[in-house]
Amino acid sequence: MLSQTNTTLEKANEQMQEFYSVNEQRALYIAAREAESDRVSQLSASRRQGIQQGIQQGLSQGQYEAKCQTAKILKQMAMSIPQIAQATGLSIEEIERL
């Protein structure tokens, strides 16, 4: 085994075996490892949720901007504001501000 040829690895292996032989230490280590794993999982889930929310906000903003651009064009074509509102889903007030 590699630990038999390297003194440092051999000492580390001995310490690890001693550590694992004490039930309380092993239980504390396992609990700490599981807590860290849970924390990382929660952070990862939160990150995914944040990314998804950002994507949704970006899509919504893009759709709104496209509606405004369409309304501007229809307004330049002399279409009535109520018709533009019906076609784009924008309010009359929003169209009048364009």
N, C-alpha and C positions, 0 to 999 in steps of 0.2 A: 504494500500500500504506500502511497505517496507520503503520508504522514510519518512513515517509518524512516524515510530517507531525509526528511527535513525537520530539524529540531523545533523550529518555530511552529510548524504545522502540527507536530506531535504535541507540543504544549497546548496549543489551541484545541486540539482534539480531546485532550485530557480535561481541560476546563469545560468543554462542551458536555462531555460525558458526566462530569461532576454536577454541572448545572441541571442536566436532565434527570439526574438521579434523585433530586430533591423535589418531591411532589408539589410543594407550595411554590417554589420558584417556577416550575414548569407551568403550573396553573396560572400564575401571574403573567408569564410570558405569553401564553396562549390567549389569555384575556386581552392583553395589550395589543397583540397582533390582530385579533378579531375586531377590537375597537378601531384600530387604524384602518383596517379593511372596510369597515362600515363607513368611516369618515370619508375615505376616498370614493366609495360608491355614491355617497350622498353628494359629494362635490361634483362628481361626474354627471349625475342625474340633473343637478342644478345647472350645470354648464350646458347640457343638451337642451334643457328647457329654455334657458336664456337665448341660445342660438335659434331655437324654433320661434320664440317670440320676436326676435329681431328680424327673422325672415318674413314672418307674417306682417310686421309693421312696414317693412320695405315693400312688400307686395301691395299692401293697402295704399301706401303713399303713391306708388307707381300707378295704380288704378285711378286714384283721384286725379293725379296730374294728367293722365290720358283723357279723362272725362273733361277736364278744364280745357285742354288743347282742342278737343273736338268741339266743345261749346264755342270757343273763340272762332274757330273756322266757320261754324254754322252761323254765328253772329255776323261775321264778315260777309256771308252769303245772303244776309238780310232775312234769315229765318226768324220767325217770331220767338220771343223769349219763352212763352209757355210751351211752344213746340220743342225748343231746345231743352227745356227742363224735362219734358216728357222723354225725349230721346236719350238724354245723358243721365238722368236721375239726380241732377244737381238742383238745388233750390233756385227759385227766381232771384233771390238776393245774391246768391253766389254768382249767378250768370251776369247780373247787372254790375258786379264789381270787376268783371273781366274787361 
